[in-house]
C-alpha cells in the first residue's frame, strides 16, 4: 500500500484501489465498524486520513486474509485491537522484507 508522505487525505476511490476492492465494500465496512470514520468534504465526499486507511487495512486483513466474519472481526478488534494492529504491522514488514529479498535475488541472477 503506497501512502504519500505529503498527502493528507485520500478519496474512497484511492483507498479502494490501494486495497484492490470496490468503493461499495469500503462504504459497507464504514457502516459495520466504528473504527472507520472518514470525514466528508464540502461536497459530501468521504476523505480518508492515513490513520483511516490503516484501520481499513486492518479490517481487510481480518476479513479477506484471515477469513473472519464481520462479527468475528468486530469481536477480535474489541477484545485485542492493539494485538491485531501489531500482528498486522509485523506481517506488512515481513512482506516488505520478502519483496526486497526477491529484488536482491533477481539482481544477483543478472
Secondary structure, 3 states (H helix, E strand, C coil): CCCCCCCCCEEHHHHHHHHCCCHHHHHHHHHHCCCCCCEECCCCCEEECHHHHHHHHHHHHHHHHCCCCHHHHHHHHHHHHHHHHHHHHHHHHHHHHHHHHHHHHHHHHC
